[in-house]
């Protein structure tokens, strides 16, 4: 491995990979990029590393979660392997197979992790399915679709009573394994999770482990369904293990003793389930499950958990980092503990506003006298998940970095943009039981076509990395024929809001100007109004002070606009709660632009009405000379 300790002035020292990117250009404008650093040998059976750490560090905590009394329940590596073997034997005695995988409907938990590892240990595919499909849905449409496509031989839930309605809505005569409240349902047999743990392993467990091949399906991860119904992304053992090695080579300090994560990110997503859970297993770390999340209530749980842990790396989505800032600003003791062993903050899932990035760097400096590495990258469920990383200290929000070792990045001209396409052993082989969709997403050279557009930081120096340039399917034309880059514009308006704007939907398809549906940053709005919980969301966004700030954001953006493709002429605050049933939001909190526009025609009508209503902010284009 080629790595070096980055010693950039003002930053905490950290080992990261040396960057050396090979670039080739074709006459047609296609660009091929790859790291000159070779991918190192690594095991492909995913639980091989689990077995290794059980021998090397048997008493080290592998996983922990708070119980009902508030104490941390934990399992060591030795205890984990013992339970995994027992559960593996129990699974071999059941009606599960490569055609009848295991479906996990519920949240992150120790038992969820054990069942997943047991399935991996014997080569039985499993699928962690978004709990929102079971708990936040009224019609269970997505849950039924996913379960019918998966045809599971066993369903796991943490609490049968909690998931009873969802269970009654899906497949008949499938065994349900639960930890709590073993409700006997009419259409399912009910089994205690403890009975699986109490099973005596036999040599057949080792036989099944040894039979696993690189192409054996490890899991099926369902996409969020932002462009339709969810698709089942096949992850093989080789796909995931390759990516664990790619990530570890990029950030060699992950191999250091004492690796600790505390993490809320759901395992039904590739960020939480492959990247974070997997890196723990691969590098012998300790993972403490955070039952919080980036919501007004959930963030309180996260803060309390962070007060008791000292992570070496902290993962979150940008919304999570932003929600934590008020608590860190006012609690120096929390800052001191959090930054004491921290080597990296890592965000993914969306773009981070620069003001959030700057504030975290400032907090680290004020606490320790050094800034800390803030990193991100680009990937997707189909890349299992990582393709690019920005791994150098001293970066900036939006920098995606360069390809990981062992991955080829092809940039193909599509209109005036470059589409990112990936090829490598971490790239998925196809979608579960959907060959017609699979065929459409690979090009003639076997590259996966992501639909993501990228651009160079410096076209003359590929080592400086890439920037996100929007989603090809999100971009649209105004009725003048002018293309609008939605991803770029969205990032600009969120950044310009400096906390006022949590998210934004860009409108204007076949209209003559760009509009915006704005989701307010509630903490920022409350700070402006100097209130806590006096106002509801709908009341708060109607306050004149808040509208004035939105108008100022539009004015500031207009000054920098270079024409109709970058001028947001009108904006209105969203006054509704987004719906997961309607596909408007994922359980990570990501807004679905297409579905918001489709489901709220009244806001589109308001933005483009001949007579502007009072709650719409508007740029006076005459004053700008347009």
C-alpha positions as CSV (number, residue, x, y, z in Angstrom):
1,X,0.0,0.0,0.0
2,X,1.2,3.5,-0.8
3,X,0.1,5.9,1.9
4,X,1.5,8.8,3.7
5,X,0.6,10.9,6.8
6,X,-0.9,14.1,5.6
7,X,0.7,16.9,7.6
8,X,-1.1,20.0,6.3
9,X,-0.7,23.0,8.5
10,X,-3.5,23.5,10.9
11,X,-4.9,20.0,10.5
12,X,-4.6,16.9,12.7
13,X,-2.2,14.4,11.1
14,X,-3.8,11.4,9.5
15,X,-2.8,8.6,7.2
16,X,-4.4,8.6,3.8
17,X,-3.6,7.2,0.3
18,X,-1.2,8.9,-2.1
19,X,-3.1,10.3,-5.1
20,X,-1.8,9.4,-8.5
21,X,-4.4,9.3,-11.3
22,X,-3.9,8.1,-14.8
23,X,-5.9,9.9,-17.4
24,X,-6.6,9.0,-21.0
25,X,-8.7,10.9,-23.5
26,X,-10.3,9.7,-26.7
27,X,-11.0,11.8,-29.8
28,X,-14.7,11.7,-29.1
29,X,-14.3,13.4,-25.7
30,X,-14.5,10.3,-23.5
31,X,-12.1,10.3,-20.5
32,X,-10.9,7.3,-18.7
33,X,-9.5,7.7,-15.2
34,X,-8.0,5.2,-12.7
35,X,-5.7,5.1,-9.8
36,X,-2.2,3.8,-10.5
37,X,-2.2,2.2,-7.1
38,X,-3.1,-1.5,-7.3
39,X,-5.8,-3.0,-5.2
40,X,-4.2,-5.3,-2.6
41,X,-5.2,-9.0,-2.1
42,X,-8.1,-9.5,0.3
43,X,-10.5,-12.2,1.4
44,X,-13.8,-12.4,-0.5
45,X,-15.8,-14.4,2.1
46,X,-17.3,-11.6,4.1
47,X,-17.2,-13.2,7.6
48,X,-13.6,-14.4,7.2
49,X,-12.5,-11.1,8.8
50,X,-15.0,-11.6,11.6
51,X,-13.4,-15.0,12.3
52,X,-9.9,-13.4,12.2
53,X,-10.8,-10.8,14.8
54,X,-12.4,-13.3,17.0
55,X,-9.0,-15.0,17.2
56,X,-6.9,-11.9,17.3
57,X,-8.9,-9.7,19.6
58,X,-11.6,-12.0,21.2
59,X,-12.5,-9.6,24.0
60,X,-12.8,-6.5,21.9
61,X,-16.3,-5.1,21.7
62,X,-17.7,-5.7,18.2
63,X,-21.2,-4.2,18.6
64,X,-23.2,-2.4,21.2
65,X,-26.6,-0.8,21.7
66,X,-28.4,0.8,24.6
67,X,-31.0,-1.3,26.4
68,X,-34.2,-0.1,28.0
69,X,-32.4,0.9,31.2
70,X,-30.0,3.1,29.3
71,X,-27.0,0.8,29.7
72,X,-24.9,-0.4,26.8
73,X,-25.5,-4.1,25.8
74,X,-22.4,-5.3,24.0
75,X,-21.0,-8.4,22.3
76,X,-17.3,-9.1,21.9
77,X,-15.9,-10.6,18.7
78,X,-15.6,-14.0,20.4
79,X,-19.3,-13.9,21.5
80,X,-20.4,-12.7,18.1
81,X,-18.8,-15.5,16.2
82,X,-20.3,-18.1,18.6
83,X,-23.8,-16.7,18.1
84,X,-23.3,-16.3,14.4
85,X,-22.4,-20.0,14.0
86,X,-25.4,-21.0,16.1
87,X,-27.8,-18.9,14.0
88,X,-26.2,-20.2,10.8
89,X,-27.0,-23.7,11.8
90,X,-30.6,-22.7,12.5
91,X,-30.9,-21.1,9.1
92,X,-29.5,-24.2,7.4
93,X,-32.4,-26.1,9.0
94,X,-35.0,-23.7,7.5
95,X,-36.6,-23.0,4.1
96,X,-34.1,-20.4,3.1
97,X,-31.9,-20.5,0.0
98,X,-30.5,-18.4,-2.8
99,X,-34.0,-18.3,-4.2
100,X,-35.8,-17.8,-0.9
101,X,-33.6,-15.2,0.9
102,X,-34.0,-13.6,4.4
103,X,-36.0,-10.4,4.7
104,X,-35.2,-8.1,7.6
105,X,-37.9,-5.5,8.0
106,X,-36.8,-3.7,11.2
107,X,-34.3,-1.2,12.4
108,X,-30.6,-1.6,13.3
109,X,-30.1,-3.8,16.3
110,X,-27.6,-6.3,17.7
111,X,-30.0,-9.1,16.6
112,X,-30.4,-7.7,13.1
113,X,-26.6,-7.6,12.8
114,X,-26.2,-11.2,14.1
115,X,-28.8,-12.5,11.6
116,X,-27.2,-10.6,8.7
117,X,-23.7,-12.0,9.6
118,X,-25.1,-15.5,9.9
119,X,-26.7,-15.3,6.5
120,X,-23.4,-14.0,5.1
121,X,-21.5,-16.8,6.9
122,X,-23.3,-19.6,5.0
123,X,-23.9,-17.9,1.7
124,X,-27.7,-17.2,2.0
125,X,-28.7,-13.8,0.6
126,X,-30.5,-11.4,2.9
127,X,-32.2,-8.1,2.4
128,X,-32.6,-5.3,5.0
129,X,-35.7,-3.4,3.9
130,X,-36.5,0.1,5.0
131,X,-38.5,0.1,8.3
132,X,-40.4,3.1,6.9
133,X,-42.2,0.8,4.5
134,X,-43.6,-1.0,7.5
135,X,-44.0,1.7,10.1
136,X,-44.6,5.0,8.2
137,X,-46.7,3.7,5.4
138,X,-50.5,3.5,5.3
139,X,-50.9,1.4,2.2
140,X,-47.8,-0.9,2.4
141,X,-47.5,-0.7,-1.4
142,X,-43.7,-0.6,-1.5
143,X,-43.4,-3.2,1.2
144,X,-45.7,-5.6,-0.7
145,X,-43.8,-4.9,-3.9
146,X,-40.4,-5.6,-2.4
147,X,-41.5,-8.7,-0.5
148,X,-43.2,-10.2,-3.6
149,X,-40.1,-9.6,-5.7
150,X,-37.8,-11.0,-3.0
151,X,-39.9,-14.1,-2.2
152,X,-38.3,-14.6,1.2
153,X,-38.2,-17.9,3.1
154,X,-37.9,-16.1,6.5
155,X,-38.8,-12.6,7.8
156,X,-37.2,-11.0,10.8
157,X,-38.6,-8.2,12.9
158,X,-37.4,-6.9,16.2
159,X,-40.9,-6.7,17.7
160,X,-43.8,-8.6,16.2
161,X,-46.4,-6.5,17.8
162,X,-44.9,-3.3,16.4
163,X,-44.7,-4.8,12.9
164,X,-48.0,-6.7,13.1
165,X,-49.9,-4.6,10.5
166,X,-47.1,-4.8,8.1
167,X,-46.7,-8.5,8.5
168,X,-50.3,-9.1,7.8
169,X,-50.0,-7.1,4.6
170,X,-47.3,-9.3,3.1
171,X,-46.4,-12.8,2.0
172,X,-48.5,-15.7,3.5
173,X,-47.0,-18.7,5.3
174,X,-43.6,-17.3,5.8
175,X,-41.9,-17.9,9.1
176,X,-41.5,-14.8,11.2
177,X,-38.6,-14.5,13.6
178,X,-38.8,-11.8,16.3
179,X,-37.0,-10.8,19.4
180,X,-39.9,-9.4,21.3
181,X,-43.7,-10.0,21.5
182,X,-44.0,-13.2,19.5
183,X,-47.5,-12.5,18.2
184,X,-49.0,-15.6,16.5
185,X,-50.4,-14.3,13.3
186,X,-53.0,-16.1,11.2
187,X,-50.8,-16.2,8.1
188,X,-47.3,-16.7,9.6
189,X,-45.6,-19.0,12.0
190,X,-43.8,-17.2,14.8
191,X,-40.4,-18.1,16.1
192,X,-38.3,-16.6,18.9
193,X,-34.9,-15.2,17.9
194,X,-33.4,-16.8,21.0
195,X,-34.3,-20.3,19.7
196,X,-32.0,-19.6,16.8
197,X,-29.2,-18.5,19.1
198,X,-29.7,-21.7,21.2
199,X,-29.1,-24.0,18.2
200,X,-26.1,-26.3,18.3
201,X,-23.8,-25.8,15.3
202,X,-22.6,-28.8,13.3
203,X,-19.9,-29.2,10.6
204,X,-22.5,-28.2,8.0
205,X,-21.9,-24.6,9.0
206,X,-18.2,-24.7,8.0
207,X,-19.1,-26.6,4.8
208,X,-21.5,-23.9,3.8
209,X,-18.9,-21.2,4.6
210,X,-16.3,-23.0,2.4
211,X,-18.8,-23.3,-0.4
212,X,-19.1,-19.5,-0.9
213,X,-17.6,-18.3,-4.1
214,X,-16.8,-14.7,-5.2
215,X,-20.0,-14.4,-7.2
216,X,-22.2,-15.8,-4.4
217,X,-25.0,-13.3,-3.7
218,X,-24.4,-11.7,-0.3
219,X,-27.4,-9.4,-0.1
220,X,-30.0,-7.5,-2.0
221,X,-30.3,-3.8,-1.2
222,X,-33.4,-2.0,-2.5
223,X,-33.0,1.5,-3.9
224,X,-35.1,4.3,-2.5
225,X,-37.5,4.2,-5.4
226,X,-37.0,7.9,-6.2
227,X,-37.6,7.2,-9.9
228,X,-40.3,4.6,-9.5
229,X,-40.7,1.4,-7.5
230,X,-37.5,0.2,-5.7
231,X,-35.0,-2.0,-7.6
232,X,-33.2,-4.8,-5.8
233,X,-29.4,-4.3,-6.2
234,X,-27.5,-7.6,-6.1
235,X,-24.3,-7.4,-4.0
236,X,-22.0,-10.3,-4.2
237,X,-19.4,-11.3,-1.7
238,X,-16.7,-10.1,-4.0
239,X,-18.5,-6.8,-4.7
240,X,-18.6,-5.9,-1.0
241,X,-15.2,-7.2,0.1
242,X,-13.6,-5.4,-2.8
243,X,-15.1,-2.1,-1.7
244,X,-14.1,-2.7,2.0
245,X,-10.5,-3.1,0.7
246,X,-10.8,0.0,-1.5
247,X,-12.0,2.1,1.4
248,X,-9.3,0.8,3.8
249,X,-6.5,1.5,1.3
250,X,-7.9,5.0,0.8
251,X,-8.0,5.6,4.6
252,X,-5.3,3.3,6.1
253,X,-5.8,4.7,9.6
254,X,-8.9,2.5,9.7
255,X,-6.6,-0.4,10.4
256,X,-5.3,1.3,13.6
257,X,-6.1,-0.3,16.9
258,X,-9.0,1.3,18.7
259,X,-11.3,2.0,15.8
260,X,-14.7,3.1,17.1
261,X,-17.9,4.2,15.3
262,X,-21.2,5.4,16.7
263,X,-23.7,5.4,14.0
264,X,-27.5,5.8,13.3
265,X,-27.4,5.3,9.5
266,X,-29.9,2.6,8.5
267,X,-28.5,-0.8,7.4
268,X,-31.1,-1.0,4.6
269,X,-29.0,1.7,2.8
270,X,-25.6,1.0,1.4
271,X,-23.9,3.8,3.4
272,X,-24.9,2.4,6.8
273,X,-25.2,-1.3,5.9
274,X,-22.2,-1.9,3.6
275,X,-19.8,1.1,4.3
276,X,-20.1,1.5,8.0
277,X,-21.2,-1.9,9.4
278,X,-18.8,-3.6,6.9
279,X,-15.8,-1.5,7.8
280,X,-16.3,-2.4,11.4
281,X,-16.1,-6.1,10.6
282,X,-13.3,-5.7,8.1
283,X,-11.0,-3.7,10.4
284,X,-11.8,-5.1,13.8
285,X,-13.5,-2.0,15.1
286,X,-16.3,-1.4,17.5
287,X,-19.7,-0.2,16.3
288,X,-22.2,1.4,18.8
289,X,-25.7,1.7,17.4
290,X,-27.2,5.1,17.8
291,X,-31.0,4.9,17.9
292,X,-31.2,8.6,17.1
293,X,-31.5,10.3,13.8
294,X,-31.5,13.9,12.3
295,X,-35.0,14.8,13.4
296,X,-35.9,17.2,16.3
297,X,-36.7,14.3,18.6
298,X,-34.1,11.9,17.3
299,X,-31.2,14.3,17.5
300,X,-31.6,14.4,21.3
301,X,-30.9,10.7,21.4
302,X,-27.9,11.1,19.2
303,X,-26.4,13.9,21.4
304,X,-26.8,11.8,24.5
305,X,-25.1,8.9,22.9
306,X,-22.2,11.1,21.7
307,X,-21.7,12.2,25.2
308,X,-20.6,8.7,26.1
309,X,-18.5,7.7,23.1
310,X,-15.2,8.7,21.6
311,X,-15.4,7.9,17.9
312,X,-12.3,7.7,15.7
313,X,-14.5,8.4,12.6
314,X,-17.9,9.9,12.6
315,X,-20.3,9.2,9.7
316,X,-23.5,11.2,9.0
317,X,-25.5,12.8,6.3
318,X,-25.2,16.6,5.9
319,X,-28.6,17.1,7.6
320,X,-27.4,15.2,10.6
321,X,-24.2,17.3,10.8
322,X,-26.3,20.5,10.6
323,X,-28.8,19.3,13.2
324,X,-25.9,18.6,15.7
325,X,-24.3,22.0,15.4
326,X,-26.5,23.9,18.0
327,X,-25.7,21.3,20.6
328,X,-21.9,21.3,19.9
329,X,-21.8,25.1,19.9
330,X,-23.1,25.4,23.4
331,X,-21.4,22.3,25.0
332,X,-17.7,22.4,25.3
333,X,-17.6,19.2,27.3
334,X,-19.3,17.4,24.4
335,X,-16.8,18.9,22.0
336,X,-13.9,17.9,24.1
337,X,-15.0,14.2,24.3
338,X,-16.1,14.0,20.6
339,X,-12.9,15.4,19.1
340,X,-10.5,13.7,21.5
341,X,-9.8,10.6,19.3
342,X,-11.5,11.8,16.1
343,X,-9.5,11.4,12.9
344,X,-12.2,12.1,10.3
345,X,-15.7,13.4,9.8
346,X,-17.3,11.8,6.8
347,X,-20.6,12.8,5.1
348,X,-22.5,11.2,2.2
349,X,-26.0,11.0,0.8
350,X,-26.2,14.6,-0.3
351,X,-24.1,17.7,-0.6
352,X,-22.9,19.5,2.5
353,X,-23.4,23.3,2.6
354,X,-20.1,25.1,3.0
355,X,-21.2,27.0,6.1
356,X,-21.8,23.6,7.9
357,X,-18.4,22.4,6.8
358,X,-16.7,25.6,8.0
359,X,-18.5,25.5,11.4
360,X,-17.3,21.9,12.1
361,X,-13.7,22.8,11.2
362,X,-14.0,25.8,13.5
363,X,-15.3,23.7,16.4
364,X,-12.5,21.2,16.0
365,X,-9.9,24.0,16.0
366,X,-11.4,25.7,19.0
367,X,-11.5,22.4,20.9
368,X,-8.1,20.9,19.9
369,X,-6.1,23.6,18.2
370,X,-6.3,21.6,15.0
371,X,-8.8,21.2,12.2
372,X,-9.9,17.7,11.4
373,X,-10.1,15.9,8.1
374,X,-13.6,16.2,6.6
375,X,-14.1,13.7,3.7
376,X,-16.7,12.5,1.3
377,X,-16.9,10.8,-2.0
378,X,-19.2,9.6,-4.6
379,X,-20.8,6.2,-4.9
380,X,-24.2,4.4,-5.1
381,X,-25.9,1.2,-4.1
382,X,-24.7,-0.4,-7.4
383,X,-21.0,0.4,-6.5
384,X,-21.4,-1.3,-3.1
385,X,-21.0,1.7,-2.4
386,X,-17.8,3.7,-3.0
387,X,-16.3,4.9,-6.3
388,X,-14.5,8.1,-5.5
389,X,-13.1,9.7,-2.4
390,X,-11.9,13.1,-1.4
391,X,-9.3,12.0,1.2
392,X,-7.0,15.0,1.6
393,X,-7.2,17.4,4.5
394,X,-7.9,21.0,3.5
395,X,-10.7,20.2,1.0
396,X,-14.0,22.0,0.6
397,X,-17.7,21.1,0.4
398,X,-18.6,19.5,-2.9
399,X,-15.2,18.0,-3.6
400,X,-15.7,14.3,-4.6
401,X,-12.1,13.3,-5.1
402,X,-10.7,10.6,-7.3
403,X,-11.4,7.0,-8.2
404,X,-10.5,4.3,-5.6
405,X,-7.9,1.7,-6.4
406,X,-9.3,-1.1,-8.6
407,X,-12.0,1.1,-10.2
408,X,-12.1,2.5,-13.7
409,X,-14.1,5.7,-14.1
410,X,-15.3,6.6,-17.6
411,X,-16.6,10.1,-18.3
412,X,-18.8,10.1,-21.4
413,X,-20.1,13.2,-23.1
414,X,-23.9,13.5,-22.8
415,X,-24.9,16.9,-24.2
416,X,-22.7,19.4,-22.5
417,X,-22.0,17.2,-19.5
418,X,-19.9,14.2,-18.6
419,X,-21.7,11.1,-17.3
420,X,-19.8,9.0,-14.7
421,X,-19.6,5.3,-15.6
422,X,-17.9,2.6,-13.4
423,X,-16.2,-0.7,-14.0
424,X,-14.5,-2.8,-11.3
425,X,-15.0,-5.8,-9.0
426,X,-17.1,-3.7,-6.6
427,X,-19.7,-3.0,-9.3
428,X,-22.9,-5.0,-8.9
429,X,-23.8,-7.7,-11.5
430,X,-27.4,-6.7,-11.9
431,X,-30.8,-6.1,-10.4
432,X,-32.7,-8.9,-8.6
433,X,-35.0,-10.7,-11.0
434,X,-35.1,-7.7,-13.4
435,X,-32.9,-8.6,-16.3
436,X,-34.6,-6.1,-18.6
437,X,-33.6,-3.2,-16.4
438,X,-30.1,-4.6,-15.8
439,X,-29.4,-4.7,-19.6
440,X,-30.2,-1.0,-19.9
441,X,-27.7,0.3,-17.3
442,X,-24.5,-1.3,-18.6
443,X,-22.8,0.1,-21.7
444,X,-21.1,-2.0,-24.5
445,X,-17.8,-2.1,-22.5
446,X,-19.4,-3.3,-19.3
447,X,-19.4,0.1,-17.5
448,X,-22.3,0.8,-15.2
449,X,-24.0,4.0,-16.3
450,X,-24.8,6.0,-13.2
451,X,-26.7,9.0,-14.6
452,X,-24.4,11.2,-12.4
453,X,-22.7,14.1,-14.2
454,X,-19.2,15.1,-13.1
455,X,-16.7,17.8,-13.9
456,X,-13.0,18.4,-13.2
457,X,-11.8,20.7,-10.5
458,X,-8.9,21.3,-12.9
459,X,-9.0,19.7,-16.4
460,X,-5.2,19.8,-16.6
461,X,-4.7,17.9,-13.3
462,X,-7.0,14.9,-12.6
463,X,-5.3,14.5,-9.2
464,X,-7.3,17.5,-8.0
465,X,-10.5,15.5,-8.3
466,X,-14.0,15.8,-9.5
467,X,-17.1,17.9,-8.7
468,X,-20.7,16.8,-8.9
469,X,-22.5,18.3,-11.9
470,X,-26.0,17.1,-11.3
471,X,-28.1,14.2,-12.3
472,X,-28.7,13.8,-16.0
473,X,-32.4,12.8,-15.5
474,X,-33.1,15.8,-13.2
475,X,-31.9,18.5,-15.6
476,X,-34.5,20.1,-17.8
477,X,-35.0,22.8,-20.5
478,X,-36.8,26.1,-20.1
479,X,-39.2,26.9,-22.9
480,X,-36.5,28.9,-24.5
481,X,-34.4,25.8,-25.0
482,X,-32.0,26.7,-22.3
483,X,-30.7,23.7,-20.2
484,X,-30.9,24.1,-16.4
485,X,-28.5,22.1,-14.2
486,X,-30.6,21.2,-11.2
487,X,-27.9,19.7,-9.0
488,X,-25.6,22.7,-9.4
489,X,-28.4,25.2,-8.8
490,X,-29.7,23.3,-5.8
491,X,-26.3,23.3,-4.2
492,X,-25.9,27.0,-4.9
493,X,-29.2,28.1,-3.3
494,X,-28.7,25.9,-0.2
495,X,-25.2,27.4,0.2
496,X,-26.6,30.9,-0.3
497,X,-29.2,30.3,2.4
498,X,-26.5,29.8,5.1
499,X,-28.9,27.7,7.1
500,X,-32.2,29.2,6.0
501,X,-32.8,26.5,3.4
502,X,-32.7,22.9,4.4
503,X,-33.5,21.6,0.9
504,X,-34.9,22.9,-2.3
505,X,-36.8,21.6,-5.4
506,X,-35.9,23.4,-8.6
507,X,-38.8,24.0,-11.0
508,X,-39.2,25.4,-14.6
509,X,-39.6,22.5,-17.0
510,X,-41.1,24.0,-20.2
511,X,-41.7,27.3,-18.4
512,X,-39.9,30.6,-19.2
513,X,-38.0,30.9,-15.9
514,X,-36.7,28.9,-12.9
515,X,-38.6,28.7,-9.7
516,X,-37.9,27.0,-6.3
517,X,-39.9,25.2,-3.7
518,X,-37.9,25.8,-0.5
519,X,-37.9,23.6,2.6
520,X,-37.0,25.9,5.5
521,X,-34.1,25.2,8.0
522,X,-36.3,25.3,11.1
523,X,-33.5,25.9,13.6
524,X,-32.2,28.8,11.6
525,X,-35.8,30.3,11.3
526,X,-36.4,29.9,15.1
527,X,-33.1,31.7,15.7
528,X,-34.2,34.6,13.5
529,X,-37.5,34.8,15.4
530,X,-35.8,34.3,18.7
531,X,-38.3,31.6,19.6
532,X,-38.2,27.9,20.4
533,X,-41.5,26.0,19.9
534,X,-44.0,28.9,19.8
535,X,-44.6,28.6,16.1
536,X,-45.5,25.6,14.0
537,X,-43.6,25.1,10.7
538,X,-46.5,26.6,8.7
539,X,-46.7,29.6,11.0
540,X,-43.0,30.2,11.1
541,X,-42.6,30.4,7.3
542,X,-45.3,33.0,7.1
543,X,-43.4,35.4,9.3
544,X,-42.3,38.5,7.4
545,X,-38.7,38.2,8.8
546,X,-38.3,34.8,7.3
547,X,-39.7,35.9,3.9
548,X,-37.3,38.8,3.9
549,X,-34.4,36.5,4.3
550,X,-35.5,34.3,1.5
551,X,-35.9,37.4,-0.7
552,X,-32.3,38.4,0.2
553,X,-31.1,34.9,-0.8
554,X,-32.7,35.3,-4.3
555,X,-31.3,38.8,-4.6
556,X,-27.8,37.7,-3.8
557,X,-28.0,34.7,-6.2
558,X,-29.4,37.1,-8.9
559,X,-26.3,39.3,-8.6
560,X,-24.1,36.3,-9.5
561,X,-26.4,34.9,-12.2
562,X,-25.0,34.7,-15.7
563,X,-28.4,34.3,-17.5
564,X,-31.7,32.5,-17.4
565,X,-30.1,29.1,-16.7
566,X,-28.8,30.3,-13.3
567,X,-31.4,32.9,-12.3
568,X,-34.0,31.7,-9.7
569,X,-36.8,34.3,-10.3
570,X,-39.4,33.1,-7.9
571,X,-39.4,31.0,-4.7
572,X,-42.0,29.8,-2.2
573,X,-41.7,27.9,1.1
574,X,-43.1,24.4,1.2
575,X,-46.0,24.4,3.7
576,X,-46.6,20.7,3.7
577,X,-45.1,17.6,5.4
578,X,-43.4,15.3,2.9
579,X,-44.8,11.8,2.5
580,X,-42.9,8.5,2.2
581,X,-46.0,6.8,0.8
582,X,-46.1,9.3,-2.0
583,X,-42.4,8.8,-2.6
584,X,-41.5,12.4,-1.7
585,X,-38.7,11.5,0.8
586,X,-36.5,8.6,1.7
587,X,-35.9,7.4,5.3
588,X,-32.5,9.2,5.1
589,X,-34.3,12.4,4.6
590,X,-33.5,12.9,0.9
591,X,-36.1,14.9,-1.0
592,X,-37.4,13.4,-4.3
593,X,-37.6,16.4,-6.7
594,X,-39.7,14.7,-9.3
595,X,-42.4,13.5,-6.9
596,X,-42.6,16.8,-5.1
597,X,-43.3,18.5,-8.4
598,X,-45.8,15.8,-9.4
599,X,-47.7,15.7,-6.1
600,X,-48.0,19.5,-5.5
601,X,-49.2,21.1,-8.7
602,X,-50.8,23.9,-6.6
603,X,-47.3,25.2,-5.7
604,X,-46.2,25.0,-9.4
605,X,-49.3,27.0,-10.3
606,X,-48.5,29.5,-7.6
607,X,-44.9,30.0,-8.8
608,X,-45.9,30.5,-12.4
609,X,-49.2,32.5,-12.0
610,X,-49.5,35.7,-14.0
611,X,-50.2,37.6,-10.7
612,X,-47.7,36.8,-8.0
613,X,-49.2,35.9,-4.6
614,X,-48.0,37.5,-1.4
615,X,-46.2,34.4,-0.1
616,X,-44.0,34.1,-3.3
617,X,-40.7,35.9,-3.3
618,X,-39.6,37.3,-6.7
619,X,-36.6,38.9,-8.4
620,X,-37.3,42.2,-10.2
621,X,-35.7,41.2,-13.5
622,X,-36.0,44.8,-14.9
623,X,-33.5,46.0,-12.3
624,X,-31.1,43.2,-13.4
625,X,-31.2,44.1,-17.0
626,X,-32.6,40.8,-18.2
